[in-house]
């Protein structure tokens, strides 16, 4: 197809795709913004950027249509820059592409919003790939299944793929003329490996593998040329020579003969002249001043022929040159430099030929990389006992006996990962509130769910006994704690910023993972925020896993039909807590934080006191004190105010006594023995 025709076809595809980006937004409140965005986005133009994206995709052996999302995203970013550039605060342009600029039609404020929308949505559009297409995903899973079930084919292909090396890197170095001779040999070996891969996939009898094999170009002509012209084990630098093989250049072969047999020729000349003159000690040497010369001891200088030219007299010898020696000197010394020049010229000609094969070799690299990925999926499926997921277009995520792919790999020998079931849908169980003790595995459960969904949509088997995955468009996580000191953002502020981003971008097909939302502020604030986030917007229906210590959130199950309570089970035996790691139905009101403190090495006096305070507070909260006339203890009794505890107040009687003991001390006048005695008294007060 001619260039003009090809670009016309590309432009038509791009225009149609761009028109579809904001087509669904026909109702308030989004409509005005996207109308303004479309005004500039669909105003025409050369569309060179997306055209180049589509053409590059074609050159790499793929269908150009696959690059449409990325090409459209690039054009959206470009349009955003034009809208903002035309604003009065910038260039203040009146016209763009033959029509009034965006702010002239919709106003400055709306133009700013339209540009922002294009920039933000560009990244979302760029991700509209086959990872969200159940058909494409299942076709990839078909290939993984074939490789998983055929061990001999899998092992043979894996060995061949390992032999290819980094094809893409080598051919990119060829394009810029920075490839080494050894890398060229590696390219040749890689092309031989590509031939093995192509043959194996063609002979497999499996159509998906045959389709991949059809995209491989063996590049036989350039491969055979490398095999013919380059030594199997060349020097790594062309400047050092020893790269171009024998038989490529007659001139180069002649020069190599002279260079390699030069010493033999000089030895024969030395022997001949010694026999002719009767000088047994005669020898031929070389220096940078005279080149090659004949050295004769003074005892034999009367035997020197008259046609020899004396060049230097030494204490015990004299040095001579001959016409024959000078002739061979020119040949030998000139051969070395000429050989290097010839090798560099021949190598450059080979690289020029290789550069013509850049596109098909890059396409080969793409196919090999894809095959390598699928082989790794198949290998992991066999070694880790993964199952094939059912990826579909439903609104349900149903995982049976799911496992965390990383944690189970890192477990000690003999230990087994405790699997768990997760089911989410948009009708009966959209939100799961997970309560349970610290260290029981709530965060691991959230992470494994996200990883299983992600693995399924990239075409991998998953760590579960059964998995039915309805396509997810985005995975949002708010897990862990961090701050941004440089920007003056506290841990809680960062948490809220990320949570706001999630709530502003979720859709019905989103998967949201929230871990301990609201813990960075006061208890009542945190509960309020967490409650509101779990409820979300009534139309969003994003599938959500919410791990929390706010047991008050268990009440949401009674208020909202799509919210369900689960907890990670524990077992108490002789006041010791055993984590069962099993997700069970229903909520819990126990966090076992004091038990975790003991595990961390907290002093026994502290944990025992904490246990007593906790029991008093729980008893008061539940109204179960035996003496009804006795005022129920509050948090304030134990050093806090309201429900927010403080670790810096010393209202405990024991701590007050210790404080008083220390307060009256003159540290500067204490002897070491007195200090030790005082420390012993404080330990007795604390009961340590």
SESETI-360918 format. One record per residue (C-alpha): x, y, z. Coordinates in nm, 2 decimals. Layout:
X/Y/Z
X/Y/Z
...
This chain:
X/Y/Z
0.00/0.00/0.00
0.13/0.34/-0.09
0.23/0.59/0.18
-0.06/0.83/0.11
-0.32/0.55/0.11
-0.18/0.40/0.43
-0.19/0.72/0.62
-0.54/0.79/0.51
-0.66/0.45/0.64
-0.48/0.51/0.97
-0.63/0.86/1.00
-0.98/0.73/0.95
-0.93/0.46/1.22
-0.79/0.72/1.46
-1.07/0.97/1.40
-1.34/0.70/1.46
-1.16/0.59/1.78
-1.12/0.94/1.92
-1.49/1.00/1.85
-1.58/0.70/2.07
-1.38/0.82/2.37
-1.63/1.06/2.51
-1.94/0.94/2.32
-2.10/0.78/2.63
-2.10/1.11/2.83
-2.43/1.26/2.72
-2.59/1.34/3.06
-2.51/1.57/3.35
-2.29/1.65/3.52
-2.01/1.53/3.29
-2.17/1.64/2.96
-2.04/2.01/2.95
-1.68/1.92/3.02
-1.66/1.64/2.76
-1.85/1.85/2.50
-1.57/2.10/2.54
-1.30/1.83/2.52
-1.46/1.69/2.21
-1.47/2.03/2.05
-1.09/2.04/2.04
-1.01/1.67/2.02
-1.22/1.62/1.71
-1.11/1.94/1.53
-0.90/1.75/1.29
-0.52/1.79/1.24
-0.25/1.58/1.09
-0.27/1.31/1.35
0.10/1.23/1.30
0.16/1.10/1.65
-0.11/0.83/1.65
-0.02/0.74/1.29
0.34/0.68/1.40
0.21/0.46/1.69
0.00/0.25/1.45
0.28/0.21/1.20
0.54/0.11/1.46
0.29/-0.16/1.58
0.26/-0.29/1.23
0.64/-0.29/1.19
0.67/-0.51/1.50
0.44/-0.77/1.35
0.12/-0.68/1.52
-0.21/-0.55/1.40
-0.20/-0.17/1.39
-0.54/-0.16/1.56
-0.39/-0.28/1.88
-0.21/0.05/1.91
-0.52/0.26/1.87
-0.57/0.32/2.25
-0.21/0.43/2.30
-0.22/0.65/1.98
-0.54/0.81/2.09
-0.39/0.88/2.44
-0.10/1.05/2.28
-0.33/1.27/2.07
-0.54/1.35/2.38
-0.23/1.47/2.57
-0.13/1.68/2.27
-0.48/1.84/2.25
-0.47/1.91/2.62
-0.15/2.11/2.57
-0.30/2.31/2.28
-0.62/2.40/2.48
-0.41/2.53/2.78
-0.16/2.70/2.55
-0.43/2.90/2.38
-0.57/3.04/2.71
-0.54/3.42/2.78
-0.28/3.35/3.05
-0.06/3.19/2.79
-0.07/3.28/2.42
-0.42/3.41/2.41
-0.49/3.27/2.07
-0.83/3.32/1.90
-0.81/3.04/1.64
-0.68/2.69/1.63
-0.71/2.46/1.33
-0.93/2.71/1.15
-1.19/2.75/1.42
-1.23/2.95/1.74
-1.02/2.83/2.03
-1.18/2.64/2.31
-1.20/2.92/2.57
-1.37/3.15/2.31
-1.66/2.90/2.29
-1.68/2.75/2.64
-1.51/3.00/2.86
-1.17/3.00/3.03
-1.28/2.79/3.33
-1.44/2.52/3.12
-1.14/2.52/2.88
-0.91/2.45/3.18
-1.14/2.16/3.29
-1.16/2.02/2.94
-0.78/2.02/2.91
-0.74/1.86/3.25
-1.00/1.59/3.16
-0.81/1.51/2.84
-0.48/1.47/3.03
-0.63/1.26/3.30
-0.84/1.04/3.07
-0.55/0.98/2.84
-0.39/0.74/3.08
-0.72/0.56/3.12
-0.76/0.53/2.74
-0.40/0.41/2.70
-0.48/0.11/2.93
-0.77/-0.01/2.71
-0.59/-0.32/2.61
-0.66/-0.68/2.57
-0.62/-0.72/2.94
-0.99/-0.62/2.97
-1.11/-0.84/2.68
-1.22/-1.18/2.80
-1.18/-1.33/2.45
-0.81/-1.22/2.43
-0.74/-1.33/2.79
-0.89/-1.67/2.73
-0.69/-1.71/2.41
-0.38/-1.64/2.61
-0.49/-1.89/2.87
-0.54/-2.15/2.59
-0.17/-2.12/2.50
-0.07/-2.14/2.87
-0.28/-2.46/2.90
-0.11/-2.61/2.60
0.23/-2.54/2.73
0.13/-2.66/3.08
0.00/-2.99/2.96
0.29/-3.07/2.72
0.61/-3.09/2.93
0.85/-3.19/2.65
0.73/-2.90/2.43
0.75/-2.66/2.72
1.10/-2.76/2.81
1.23/-2.75/2.46
1.08/-2.41/2.39
1.21/-2.28/2.72
1.57/-2.39/2.63
1.54/-2.23/2.28
1.40/-1.90/2.43
1.69/-1.89/2.68
1.93/-1.91/2.38
1.79/-1.60/2.21
1.93/-1.36/2.46
1.82/-1.00/2.43
1.73/-0.97/2.06
1.57/-0.63/2.08
1.87/-0.48/2.26
2.12/-0.62/2.00
1.92/-0.50/1.70
1.88/-0.16/1.85
2.26/-0.14/1.89
2.29/-0.24/1.53
2.07/0.05/1.43
2.30/0.30/1.60
2.63/0.13/1.49
2.74/0.04/1.84
2.71/-0.34/1.83
3.02/-0.55/1.90
3.13/-0.85/1.69
3.04/-1.09/1.97
2.69/-0.94/1.99
2.65/-1.00/1.61
2.74/-1.36/1.67
2.48/-1.37/1.95
2.23/-1.23/1.70
2.31/-1.52/1.47
2.27/-1.78/1.75
1.95/-1.61/1.84
1.82/-1.64/1.49
1.91/-2.01/1.49
1.71/-2.04/1.82
1.42/-1.86/1.65
1.42/-2.13/1.38
1.40/-2.40/1.65
1.11/-2.22/1.81
0.92/-2.17/1.48
0.97/-2.54/1.38
0.85/-2.67/1.72
0.54/-2.45/1.73
0.45/-2.54/1.37
0.49/-2.91/1.45
0.29/-2.89/1.77
-0.04/-2.93/1.59
-0.19/-2.65/1.80
-0.34/-2.36/1.62
-0.26/-2.09/1.88
0.11/-2.19/1.86
0.10/-2.20/1.48
-0.04/-1.84/1.48
0.25/-1.73/1.69
0.50/-1.92/1.47
0.36/-1.75/1.15
0.47/-1.41/1.29
0.84/-1.53/1.31
1.08/-1.42/1.04
1.39/-1.64/1.03
1.59/-1.38/0.84
1.79/-1.66/0.67
1.98/-1.44/0.44
2.14/-1.22/0.70
2.18/-1.51/0.95
2.38/-1.71/0.69
2.58/-1.40/0.60
2.69/-1.36/0.96
2.77/-1.73/0.98
2.99/-1.69/0.67
3.16/-1.36/0.74
3.22/-1.36/1.12
3.44/-1.60/1.32
3.24/-1.81/1.57
3.45/-1.66/1.86
3.56/-1.32/1.74
3.74/-1.04/1.92
3.50/-0.82/2.12
3.63/-0.51/1.95
3.65/-0.46/1.58
3.95/-0.23/1.63
4.16/-0.52/1.74
4.09/-0.74/1.43
4.03/-1.11/1.43
3.67/-1.07/1.34
3.62/-1.13/0.96
3.63/-1.50/0.87
3.87/-1.66/0.61
3.74/-1.65/0.25
3.54/-1.33/0.27
3.81/-1.11/0.11
4.11/-1.23/-0.10
4.31/-0.92/-0.01
4.25/-0.98/0.36
4.35/-1.34/0.33
4.68/-1.25/0.15
4.76/-0.99/0.42
4.69/-1.24/0.69
4.93/-1.49/0.52
5.20/-1.24/0.52
5.14/-1.14/0.88
5.11/-1.49/1.01
5.41/-1.63/0.81
5.63/-1.33/0.85
5.84/-1.48/1.13
5.89/-1.79/0.93
6.02/-1.59/0.63
6.26/-1.39/0.85
6.39/-1.71/1.00
6.46/-1.86/0.66
6.64/-1.54/0.55
6.85/-1.56/0.87
6.94/-1.92/0.81
7.03/-1.86/0.44
7.25/-1.56/0.51
7.43/-1.73/0.80
7.51/-2.03/0.57
7.61/-1.80/0.28
7.84/-1.58/0.49
7.97/-1.84/0.73
7.86/-1.62/1.03
7.70/-1.86/1.28
7.59/-1.59/1.53
7.41/-1.38/1.27
7.06/-1.28/1.38
6.77/-1.07/1.25
6.60/-0.83/1.49
6.36/-0.53/1.49
6.35/-0.18/1.65
6.15/0.13/1.59
6.45/0.32/1.45
6.58/0.09/1.18
6.30/-0.16/1.14
6.44/-0.50/1.06
6.82/-0.54/1.07
7.10/-0.80/1.08
7.33/-0.80/1.38
7.69/-0.93/1.34
7.95/-0.97/1.62
8.28/-0.78/1.57
8.47/-1.11/1.54
8.28/-1.19/1.22
8.25/-0.84/1.06
8.51/-0.91/0.80
8.28/-1.17/0.65
8.00/-0.92/0.59
7.90/-0.89/0.22
7.97/-0.56/0.05
7.60/-0.50/-0.05
7.50/-0.49/0.32
7.44/-0.13/0.45
7.58/-0.06/0.80
7.34/0.14/1.01
7.48/0.12/1.36
7.80/0.03/1.55
7.78/-0.11/1.90
8.05/-0.20/2.15
8.07/-0.56/2.04
7.87/-0.58/1.72
7.74/-0.39/1.41
7.40/-0.37/1.26
7.32/-0.39/0.89
7.02/-0.36/0.66
6.95/-0.52/0.32
6.71/-0.44/0.03
6.54/-0.77/0.08
6.48/-0.70/0.45
6.33/-0.36/0.37
6.09/-0.52/0.12
5.96/-0.77/0.37
5.94/-0.50/0.64
5.70/-0.30/0.43
5.48/-0.60/0.36
5.47/-0.72/0.72
5.42/-0.38/0.89
5.18/-0.26/0.63
4.98/-0.58/0.65
4.88/-0.52/1.01
4.73/-0.17/0.96
4.57/-0.26/0.62
4.41/-0.57/0.78
4.24/-0.36/1.05
4.12/-0.11/0.79
3.97/-0.39/0.57
3.81/-0.57/0.87
3.64/-0.25/0.98
3.51/-0.18/0.62
3.37/-0.54/0.59
3.21/-0.52/0.93
3.05/-0.19/0.86
2.90/-0.33/0.53
2.76/-0.62/0.73
2.60/-0.39/0.99
2.44/-0.19/0.71
2.28/-0.51/0.58
2.17/-0.60/0.94
2.01/-0.26/0.98
1.77/-0.35/0.70
1.64/-0.64/0.91
1.57/-0.43/1.22
1.19/-0.44/1.18
1.15/-0.82/1.13
1.40/-0.89/1.41
1.22/-0.66/1.64
0.90/-0.84/1.55
1.07/-1.17/1.63
1.18/-1.03/1.97
0.82/-0.93/2.05
0.70/-1.29/1.97
0.98/-1.45/2.17
0.91/-1.22/2.46
0.54/-1.31/2.46
0.63/-1.68/2.44
0.88/-1.64/2.73
0.60/-1.48/2.94
0.35/-1.76/2.86
0.62/-2.02/2.93
0.68/-1.87/3.27
0.30/-1.88/3.34
0.29/-2.24/3.24
0.60/-2.34/3.45
0.46/-2.17/3.76
0.12/-2.33/3.70
0.29/-2.67/3.71
0.53/-2.61/3.99
0.29/-2.42/4.22
-0.03/-2.61/4.15
-0.22/-2.32/4.01
-0.56/-2.35/3.84
-0.69/-2.20/3.52
-0.93/-1.91/3.60
-1.26/-1.86/3.43
-1.24/-1.50/3.30
-1.57/-1.37/3.19
-1.78/-1.06/3.15
-1.99/-1.10/3.46
-1.99/-0.88/3.77
-1.88/-1.16/4.00
-1.54/-1.24/4.16
-1.56/-1.59/4.31
-1.23/-1.74/4.43
-1.22/-2.08/4.60
-0.93/-2.16/4.84
-0.72/-1.87/4.71
-0.36/-1.83/4.83
-0.10/-1.55/4.83
0.15/-1.63/4.55
0.44/-1.47/4.72
0.38/-1.56/5.09
0.32/-1.93/5.01
0.66/-1.94/4.83
0.85/-1.79/5.12
0.70/-2.02/5.38
0.92/-2.26/5.57
0.95/-2.62/5.47
0.66/-2.81/5.62
0.43/-2.51/5.66
0.12/-2.48/5.45
-0.06/-2.16/5.35
-0.42/-2.15/5.48
-0.64/-2.08/5.17
-0.95/-1.87/5.19
-1.27/-1.82/4.98
-1.37/-1.47/4.85
-1.69/-1.39/4.67
-1.79/-1.04/4.55
-2.07/-0.93/4.33
-2.28/-0.62/4.26
-2.61/-0.75/4.41
-2.58/-0.95/4.73
-2.22/-0.92/4.85
-2.06/-0.61/4.70
-1.87/-0.50/5.02
-1.70/-0.73/5.27
-1.60/-0.58/5.60
-1.32/-0.79/5.75
-1.24/-0.77/6.12
-1.00/-0.97/6.32
-0.69/-0.95/6.54
-0.36/-0.78/6.44
-0.13/-1.02/6.25
-0.42/-1.25/6.17
-0.38/-1.21/5.80
-0.64/-0.95/5.70
-0.39/-0.75/5.48
-0.26/-1.06/5.32
-0.61/-1.16/5.23
-0.67/-0.82/5.06
-0.34/-0.85/4.87
-0.39/-1.20/4.75
-0.74/-1.12/4.61
-0.59/-0.83/4.41
-0.30/-1.05/4.29
-0.53/-1.33/4.18
-0.75/-1.09/3.98
-0.45/-0.93/3.82
-0.29/-1.27/3.74
-0.61/-1.39/3.58
-0.64/-1.09/3.36
-0.29/-1.11/3.23
-0.35/-1.46/3.12
-0.19/-1.66/3.40
-0.31/-1.95/3.61
-0.38/-1.85/3.97
-0.31/-1.98/4.32
-0.65/-2.13/4.39
-0.85/-2.44/4.34
-1.12/-2.26/4.14
-1.16/-1.90/4.03
-1.43/-1.72/3.83
-1.32/-1.36/3.76
-1.55/-1.10/3.61
-1.34/-0.84/3.42
-1.21/-0.57/3.64
-1.12/-0.23/3.49
-0.92/-0.09/3.78
-0.77/-0.21/4.11
-0.75/0.05/4.38
-0.56/-0.01/4.70
-0.52/0.19/5.02
-0.29/-0.03/5.22
-0.01/0.06/5.46
0.09/0.39/5.62
0.32/0.65/5.48
0.37/1.03/5.49
0.50/1.30/5.26
0.71/1.52/5.49
0.86/1.73/5.20
0.51/1.84/5.10
0.39/1.89/5.46
0.14/1.59/5.44
0.09/1.38/5.74
0.02/1.00/5.73
-0.35/1.07/5.77
-0.35/1.34/5.49
-0.18/1.10/5.25
-0.44/0.84/5.34
-0.72/1.08/5.27
-0.57/1.20/4.94
-0.54/0.84/4.82
-0.89/0.76/4.94
-1.03/1.06/4.77
-0.87/0.96/4.44
-1.02/0.61/4.47
-1.37/0.74/4.54
-1.35/0.99/4.25
-1.24/0.73/3.99
-1.42/0.40/4.08
-1.66/0.24/3.85
-1.90/-0.06/3.87
-1.62/-0.29/3.75
-1.35/-0.16/3.99
-1.20/-0.36/4.27
-1.12/-0.16/4.59
-0.90/-0.27/4.87
-0.91/-0.06/5.19
-0.70/-0.14/5.49
-0.76/0.04/5.82
-0.91/0.36/5.68
-0.93/0.63/5.94
-0.68/0.50/6.19
-0.46/0.81/6.16
-0.72/1.04/6.33
-0.94/1.03/6.64
-1.16/0.72/6.69
-1.49/0.89/6.62
-1.35/1.07/6.31
-1.20/0.75/6.18
-1.52/0.55/6.23
-1.73/0.82/6.06
-1.50/0.84/5.75
-1.47/0.46/5.72
-1.85/0.42/5.75
-1.91/0.67/5.48
-1.64/0.52/5.25
-1.78/0.17/5.29
-2.13/0.30/5.20
-1.98/0.48/4.90
-2.21/0.63/4.64
-2.52/0.42/4.59
-2.46/0.40/4.21
-2.09/0.30/4.22
-2.12/-0.06/4.33
-1.75/-0.11/4.32
-1.65/-0.45/4.47
-1.48/-0.37/4.79
-1.28/-0.55/5.06
-1.25/-0.34/5.38
-1.02/-0.45/5.66
-1.07/-0.27/5.98
-1.04/-0.26/6.36
-1.35/-0.04/6.39
-1.59/-0.31/6.52
-1.87/-0.05/6.50
-1.87/-0.11/6.12
-2.01/-0.45/6.18
-2.35/-0.28/6.22
-2.35/-0.18/5.86
-2.45/-0.54/5.76
-2.79/-0.48/5.92
-2.84/-0.15/5.73
-2.71/-0.23/5.38
-2.80/-0.55/5.20
-2.48/-0.56/4.99
-2.25/-0.53/5.29
-2.14/-0.85/5.46
-1.93/-0.91/5.77
-1.64/-1.16/5.79
-1.36/-1.21/6.04
-1.03/-1.39/6.05
-1.07/-1.66/6.31
-0.85/-1.71/6.62
-0.85/-1.97/6.89
-0.77/-1.90/7.26
-0.60/-2.18/7.45
-0.48/-2.12/7.81
-0.48/-1.74/7.75
-0.27/-1.79/7.44
-0.40/-1.68/7.10
-0.36/-1.90/6.80
-0.41/-1.74/6.46
-0.61/-1.98/6.24
-0.58/-1.75/5.93
-0.93/-1.86/5.82
-1.19/-1.62/5.70
-1.53/-1.70/5.85
-1.87/-1.54/5.83
-1.96/-1.28/6.09
-1.79/-0.99/6.27
-1.57/-0.99/6.58
-1.50/-0.74/6.85
-1.16/-0.85/6.96
-0.83/-0.72/6.82
-0.59/-0.89/7.07
-0.36/-0.60/7.04
-0.21/-0.67/7.39
-0.13/-1.02/7.28
0.06/-0.88/6.98
0.24/-0.64/7.22
0.36/-0.94/7.42
0.49/-1.11/7.10
0.68/-0.79/7.02
0.86/-0.81/7.36
0.67/-0.54/7.55
0.76/-0.56/7.93
0.52/-0.79/8.12
0.44/-0.51/8.37
0.31/-0.29/8.09
0.11/-0.56/7.91
-0.04/-0.68/8.24
-0.15/-0.33/8.33
-0.28/-0.28/7.98
-0.49/-0.60/8.02
-0.64/-0.47/8.34
-0.73/-0.14/8.19
-0.88/-0.30/7.89
-1.10/-0.53/8.10
-1.23/-0.24/8.31
-1.31/-0.03/8.00
-1.49/-0.32/7.83
-1.68/-0.39/8.14
-1.79/-0.03/8.18
-1.88/-0.01/7.81
-2.11/-0.31/7.83
-2.27/-0.19/8.16
-2.18/-0.52/8.34
-2.02/-0.38/8.66
-2.17/-0.55/8.96
-2.18/-0.23/9.17
-2.43/-0.02/8.98
-2.37/0.27/9.21
-2.00/0.27/9.13
-1.91/0.52/8.86
-1.81/0.33/8.55
-1.44/0.38/8.48
-1.36/0.58/8.17
-1.07/0.62/7.95
-0.99/0.94/8.14
-0.91/0.74/8.45
-0.62/0.58/8.27
-0.46/0.89/8.13
-0.68/1.00/7.85
-0.96/1.24/7.77
-1.26/1.13/7.59
-1.22/0.82/7.38
-0.87/0.92/7.24
-0.60/0.77/7.45
-0.26/0.94/7.52
0.06/0.76/7.58
0.23/1.06/7.73
0.02/1.12/8.05
0.12/0.97/8.39
-0.20/0.95/8.58
-0.14/0.59/8.68
-0.05/0.58/9.06
0.26/0.36/9.01
0.39/0.59/8.73
0.32/0.89/8.96
0.53/0.74/9.23
0.81/0.66/8.99
0.79/1.02/8.86
0.81/1.16/9.21
1.11/0.94/9.30
1.30/1.07/8.99
1.19/1.43/9.03
1.36/1.47/9.36
1.70/1.34/9.24
2.01/1.55/9.19
2.16/1.35/8.91
2.49/1.55/8.90
2.56/1.46/9.27
2.48/1.09/9.25
2.75/0.84/9.28
2.74/0.53/9.05
2.65/0.31/9.35
2.37/0.55/9.46
2.23/0.55/9.11
2.22/0.17/9.10
2.05/0.16/9.44
1.79/0.41/9.32
1.73/0.22/9.00
1.67/-0.10/9.21
1.41/0.09/9.42
1.23/0.21/9.11
1.22/-0.15/8.98
1.06/-0.27/9.31
0.80/0.01/9.28
0.71/-0.10/8.93
0.70/-0.47/9.03
0.97/-0.57/8.79
